[in-house]
């Protein structure tokens, strides 16, 4: 899987986690809120890493 494909995968995961967080908050599901916040955190970390990698490869 190429870095661009991985970036798309993590962008999609971020969108799903954000939507799931909204629903968890609406339902006052504390476990779901914590889990989805963690999914969002990891997706943002991975997106940042992949963008850095792509910028490095383009600059090289």
N, C-alpha and C positions, 0 to 999 in steps of 0.2 A: 504494500500500500504506500503510495507516494505521500510526502508531507502535505501536499495540497488536499489530497483525499482525507487524510487524517484531520486536517484543519476543518474541513467540511463536516466530518463526523462529530468533532467536538463542538462546533457551532450549533449543530442540530441538538446535541446533548444539552447544551446550555439553554436552548429554547425550550426543550421539553422539561428540564428541571425548573425553569422559571415558571412555566405554566403549572407544573405540579405543586410548586411552592405556593402559588396563588390559591390553588384549590385547598391545600392543606391549611392555609391560614383561614380561608373561608369556613372550613369545617372545624377549626380549632383543634387540629390534630398535631399535638406537640411533637410526637415522634416523627411524623411526616415532615413537619417544618424543619426539624434538626437534620433529617436525612437529605432533604432537598437543598438546604443551605450548604451541606457538605458537597453534594453533587455540583452545585453552582461553583463552589470554591475550586474544586478539582478541574472543572471544565475551563475556568478562567486561567488556571495555572498552565494547563496543557495548551490552550490557545496562545498564551503568551510565549511559551517555549517554542511552539511551532512557527509563530510569526518571526521570532528571533532567528530560528534556523533558516527560514526562507530568506530573510533579509541578509543573513550571512552568506548563503549560497549565491544570491544575486550579486552581492558585492565582490565575491571572489572571482 
